[in-house]
Amino acid sequence: MKWCPKCRQLKDIQTFSRNKSRKDGLNGWCKLCSYINRKRYKNNPNLEWNRNLKRRYGIDKKIYEKLLKSQKGRCKICLNKETRARRLSVDHDHKTGRVRGLLCNKCNLGLGKFKDNINLLKKAVKYLNRGVRK
């Protein structure tokens, strides 16, 4: 017998899926509760997005919307607009976790590739300027 904290019932072990990463080798929730939860998130992807905002960046949808409004719906670097198909990414300092703003996917990935290193970015600008003919 095992306790399911989601439905608050003591259930037979067969009602739990296997999970090797857990101490007892079983999921924390019973199969039915896990199924209902997965179905809930599948039907409303914004629930998962909201949960990830809080978990990853410590902000909620309201704060994201405020940032978006303050940036006029545009990437803070290249000024491209957010689209229905692709939201702007939350840019944050990896050392402090502080949110810096919202960026399009390309700008966010670009900063990530340079590991937020200002010196590397300056070298890249210097390199690009060498190729410019006046």
GROMACS elastic network, one bead per residue, 0.5 to 0.9 nm:
[ bonds ]
;  ai    aj funct       b0    kb
    1    10     6  0.63516   500
    1    11     6  0.54174   500
    1    13     6  0.53267   500
    1    14     6  0.87969   500
    2     9     6  0.83459   500
    2    10     6  0.54857   500
    2    11     6  0.53963   500
    2    12     6  0.62519   500
    2    13     6  0.59633   500
    2    16     6  0.84235   500
    2    30     6  0.89055   500
    3     6     6  0.89656   500
    3     7     6  0.88346   500
    3     8     6  0.68598   500
    3     9     6  0.57376   500
    3    11     6  0.61186   500
    3    12     6  0.87087   500
    3    28     6  0.83403   500
    3    29     6  0.81925   500
    3    30     6  0.84999   500
    4     7     6  0.58789   500
    4     8     6  0.54092   500
    4     9     6  0.55250   500
    4    10     6  0.63076   500
    4    11     6  0.70718   500
    4    16     6  0.87748   500
    4    28     6  0.66143   500
    4    29     6  0.51046   500
    4    30     6  0.58759   500
    4    33     6  0.83933   500
    5     9     6  0.71565   500
    5    10     6  0.89019   500
    5    28     6  0.75742   500
    5    29     6  0.66242   500
    5    30     6  0.87781   500
    6     9     6  0.81137   500
    6    28     6  0.87203   500
    6    29     6  0.62905   500
    6    30     6  0.80854   500
    6    33     6  0.65759   500
    6    34     6  0.88469   500
    7    10     6  0.89456   500
    7    29     6  0.82195   500
    7    30     6  0.83023   500
    7    33     6  0.68886   500
   11    14     6  0.82895   500
   11    15     6  0.67434   500
   11    16     6  0.84192   500
   11    30     6  0.78767   500
   12    15     6  0.57255   500
   12    16     6  0.77786   500
   13    16     6  0.56450   500
   13    17     6  0.85619   500
   13    26     6  0.82006   500
   13    30     6  0.86497   500
   14    17     6  0.74680   500
   14    30     6  0.88842   500
   15    30     6  0.55767   500
   15    31     6  0.57683   500
   15    32     6  0.78589   500
   16    26     6  0.60925   500
   16    27     6  0.59813   500
   16    28     6  0.77657   500
   16    29     6  0.67737   500
   16    31     6  0.52820   500
   16    32     6  0.85777   500
   17    25     6  0.86934   500
   17    26     6  0.57327   500
   17    27     6  0.55180   500
   17    28     6  0.87299   500
   17    29     6  0.83380   500
   17    30     6  0.70080   500
   17    31     6  0.60778   500
   18    22     6  0.88430   500
   18    25     6  0.57799   500
   18    27     6  0.59143   500
   19    22     6  0.58480   500
   19    23     6  0.87596   500
   19    24     6  0.82554   500
   19    27     6  0.53135   500
   19    28     6  0.87405   500
   20    23     6  0.76186   500
   20    24     6  0.80320   500
   20    26     6  0.69913   500
   20    27     6  0.86488   500
   21    24     6  0.86582   500
   21    25     6  0.66816   500
   21    26     6  0.84074   500
   21    27     6  0.89378   500
   22    25     6  0.50500   500
   22    26     6  0.63031   500
   22    27     6  0.70923   500
   22    28     6  0.82634   500
   23    26     6  0.77681   500
   24    27     6  0.84174   500
   26    29     6  0.85362   500
   26    30     6  0.89748   500
   27    30     6  0.69763   500
   27    31     6  0.83048   500
   27    34     6  0.88121   500
   28    34     6  0.89693   500
   29    32     6  0.80736   500
   29    33     6  0.60627   500
   29    34     6  0.59916   500
   30    33     6  0.54613   500
   30    34     6  0.61944   500
   30    35     6  0.86217   500
   31    34     6  0.51071   500
   31    35     6  0.60314   500
   31    36     6  0.86226   500
   32    35     6  0.50815   500
   32    36     6  0.61885   500
   32    37     6  0.85924   500
   33    36     6  0.51386   500
   33    37     6  0.61118   500
   33    38     6  0.86103   500
   34    37     6  0.51488   500
   34    38     6  0.61503   500
   34    39     6  0.85771   500
   35    38     6  0.51879   500
   35    39     6  0.61192   500
   35    40     6  0.85639   500
   36    39     6  0.51220   500
   36    40     6  0.61150   500
   36    41     6  0.88091   500
   37    40     6  0.50520   500
   37    41     6  0.64208   500
   37    42     6  0.86109   500
   38    41     6  0.53187   500
   38    42     6  0.60699   500
   38    43     6  0.86551   500
   39    43     6  0.61408   500
   39    44     6  0.86427   500
   40    43     6  0.53729   500
   40    44     6  0.63789   500
   40    45     6  0.86264   500
   40    47     6  0.84572   500
   41    44     6  0.50811   500
   41    45     6  0.55946   500
   41    46     6  0.79033   500
   41    47     6  0.61468   500
   41    48     6  0.62005   500
   42    45     6  0.58931   500
   42    48     6  0.87384   500
   44    47     6  0.58434   500
   44    48     6  0.77292   500
   45    48     6  0.54867   500
   45    49     6  0.64626   500
   45    50     6  0.88155   500
   46    50     6  0.59779   500
   46    51     6  0.84388   500
   47    50     6  0.52244   500
   47    51     6  0.62181   500
   47    52     6  0.86621   500
   48    52     6  0.60717   500
   48    53     6  0.85908   500
   49    52     6  0.51095   500
   49    53     6  0.61999   500
   49    54     6  0.87773   500
   49    61     6  0.86852   500
   50    53     6  0.51704   500
   50    54     6  0.64794   500
   50    55     6  0.87105   500
   50    59     6  0.86997   500
   50    60     6  0.62532   500
   50    61     6  0.60705   500
   51    54     6  0.53255   500
   51    55     6  0.61311   500
   51    56     6  0.85293   500
   51    60     6  0.80024   500
   52    56     6  0.56845   500
   52    57     6  0.78313   500
   52    58     6  0.88895   500
   52    60     6  0.89285   500
   53    56     6  0.55046   500
   53    57     6  0.55047   500
   53    58     6  0.64416   500
   53    59     6  0.56709   500
   53    60     6  0.58593   500
   53    61     6  0.74065   500
   53    64     6  0.84598   500
   53    90     6  0.84418   500
   54    57     6  0.56673   500
   54    60     6  0.54977   500
   54    61     6  0.85368   500
   55    58     6  0.58842   500
   55    59     6  0.80692   500
   56    59     6  0.82150   500
   56    97     6  0.88514   500
   57    60     6  0.85396   500
   57    90     6  0.78201   500
   57    92     6  0.76011   500
   57    97     6  0.69557   500
   57    98     6  0.77314   500
   57    99     6  0.69518   500
   58    97     6  0.87046   500
   58    98     6  0.89386   500
   58    99     6  0.87605   500
   59    62     6  0.80077   500
   59    63     6  0.60061   500
   59    64     6  0.70410   500
   59    99     6  0.86749   500
   60    63     6  0.55016   500
   60    64     6  0.63858   500
   60    65     6  0.87566   500
   61    65     6  0.60801   500
   61    66     6  0.86168   500
   62    65     6  0.50725   500
   62    66     6  0.62201   500
   62    67     6  0.87111   500
   63    67     6  0.62256   500
   63    68     6  0.85255   500
   64    67     6  0.51500   500
   64    68     6  0.61141   500
   64    69     6  0.86092   500
   64    90     6  0.81537   500
   64   102     6  0.83385   500
   65    69     6  0.60666   500
   65    70     6  0.85509   500
   66    69     6  0.50925   500
   66    70     6  0.60998   500
   66    71     6  0.85740   500
   67    70     6  0.51083   500
   67    71     6  0.61819   500
   67    72     6  0.85158   500
   67    73     6  0.84134   500
   67   101     6  0.67579   500
   67   102     6  0.70877   500
   68    71     6  0.51820   500
   68    72     6  0.60793   500
   68    74     6  0.71960   500
   68    75     6  0.87787   500
   68    82     6  0.87593   500
   68    88     6  0.83121   500
   68   101     6  0.84975   500
   68   102     6  0.70620   500
   69    73     6  0.58361   500
   69    74     6  0.87349   500
   70    73     6  0.76642   500
   71    74     6  0.55736   500
   71    75     6  0.72127   500
   71    76     6  0.66546   500
   71    79     6  0.86472   500
   71   101     6  0.83927   500
   71   102     6  0.79362   500
   72    75     6  0.87221   500
   72    81     6  0.83196   500
   73    79     6  0.85215   500
   73    80     6  0.83238   500
   73    81     6  0.56610   500
   73    82     6  0.57787   500
   73    83     6  0.89489   500
   73    88     6  0.83941   500
   73   102     6  0.89140   500
   74    77     6  0.85059   500
   74    78     6  0.79908   500
   74    80     6  0.52013   500
   74    82     6  0.59191   500
   74    88     6  0.79117   500
   74   102     6  0.78826   500
   74   103     6  0.76636   500
   74   104     6  0.79700   500
   75    78     6  0.57449   500
   75    80     6  0.52989   500
   75    81     6  0.63822   500
   75    82     6  0.73376   500
   75    88     6  0.68559   500
   75    89     6  0.87256   500
   75   101     6  0.83895   500
   75   102     6  0.59097   500
   75   104     6  0.52823   500
   75   107     6  0.80849   500
   76    79     6  0.58091   500
   76    80     6  0.83587   500
   76   101     6  0.67625   500
   76   102     6  0.61673   500
   76   103     6  0.56596   500
   76   104     6  0.81301   500
   76   107     6  0.89234   500
   77    80     6  0.82846   500
   77   102     6  0.89059   500
   77   103     6  0.68056   500
   77   104     6  0.82797   500
   77   107     6  0.69560   500
   78   103     6  0.82295   500
   78   104     6  0.79735   500
   78   107     6  0.74015   500
   79   103     6  0.85819   500
   79   104     6  0.84776   500
   80   103     6  0.86918   500
   80   104     6  0.70033   500
   81    88     6  0.83032   500
   81   104     6  0.80457   500
   82    85     6  0.83864   500
   82    86     6  0.64982   500
   82    87     6  0.55317   500
   82    88     6  0.56770   500
   82   103     6  0.89618   500
   82   104     6  0.73146   500
   83    86     6  0.51812   500
   83    87     6  0.61599   500
   83    88     6  0.81304   500
   84    87     6  0.67792   500
   86    89     6  0.87708   500
   86   104     6  0.83862   500
   86   105     6  0.83106   500
   87   104     6  0.76168   500
   87   105     6  0.84660   500
   88   102     6  0.56166   500
   88   103     6  0.52994   500
   88   105     6  0.67174   500
   89   101     6  0.84049   500
   89   102     6  0.53947   500
   89   103     6  0.51627   500
   89   104     6  0.58952   500
   89   105     6  0.61557   500
   89   108     6  0.68937   500
   90    99     6  0.69871   500
   90   100     6  0.77562   500
   90   101     6  0.61146   500
   90   103     6  0.64761   500
   90   104     6  0.88403   500
   90   108     6  0.82491   500
   91    98     6  0.86749   500
   91    99     6  0.59232   500
   91   100     6  0.55820   500
   91   101     6  0.53946   500
   91   102     6  0.56001   500
   91   103     6  0.63281   500
   91   108     6  0.66132   500
   92    95     6  0.87822   500
   92    96     6  0.81901   500
   92    97     6  0.58082   500
   92    98     6  0.54069   500
   92   100     6  0.51765   500
   92   101     6  0.71757   500
   92   102     6  0.88131   500
   93    96     6  0.55705   500
   93    97     6  0.50270   500
   93    98     6  0.53825   500
   93    99     6  0.64787   500
   93   100     6  0.69431   500
   93   116     6  0.78592   500
   94    97     6  0.52927   500
   94    98     6  0.77952   500
   94   115     6  0.89877   500
   94   116     6  0.82528   500
   95    98     6  0.82453   500
   96    99     6  0.88594   500
   99   102     6  0.84963   500
  102   108     6  0.85019   500
  103   106     6  0.79720   500
  103   107     6  0.60350   500
  103   108     6  0.56337   500
  104   107     6  0.55262   500
  104   108     6  0.61288   500
  104   109     6  0.85951   500
  105   108     6  0.51174   500
  105   109     6  0.60197   500
  105   110     6  0.84463   500
  106   109     6  0.52182   500
  106   110     6  0.60405   500
  106   111     6  0.87261   500
  107   111     6  0.62635   500
  107   112     6  0.85279   500
  108   111     6  0.53474   500
  108   112     6  0.62302   500
  108   113     6  0.87365   500
  109   113     6  0.60998   500
  109   114     6  0.86920   500
  110   113     6  0.51481   500
  110   114     6  0.64987   500
  110   115     6  0.87001   500
  111   114     6  0.51577   500
  111   115     6  0.62243   500
  111   116     6  0.55675   500
  111   117     6  0.82172   500
  111   121     6  0.84965   500
  112   116     6  0.61678   500
  113   116     6  0.78435   500
  114   117     6  0.58219   500
  114   118     6  0.82061   500
  114   120     6  0.64575   500
  114   121     6  0.67285   500
  115   118     6  0.87356   500
  115   120     6  0.85319   500
  116   120     6  0.83813   500
  116   121     6  0.81471   500
  117   120     6  0.54177   500
  117   121     6  0.64266   500
  117   122     6  0.88374   500
  118   122     6  0.61308   500
  118   123     6  0.86160   500
  119   122     6  0.50620   500
  119   123     6  0.62429   500
  119   124     6  0.86291   500
  120   123     6  0.50576   500
  120   124     6  0.61978   500
  120   125     6  0.87246   500
  121   125     6  0.62614   500
  121   126     6  0.86096   500
  122   125     6  0.50834   500
  122   126     6  0.61540   500
  122   127     6  0.85267   500
  123   127     6  0.60396   500
  123   128     6  0.85873   500
  124   128     6  0.61479   500
  124   129     6  0.85734   500
  125   128     6  0.50725   500
  125   129     6  0.60879   500
  125   130     6  0.86847   500
  126   129     6  0.51080   500
  126   130     6  0.63534   500
  127   130     6  0.53152   500
  127   131     6  0.69782   500
  128   131     6  0.54844   500
  128   132     6  0.69068   500
  129   132     6  0.52309   500
  129   133     6  0.85443   500
  130   133     6  0.79094   500
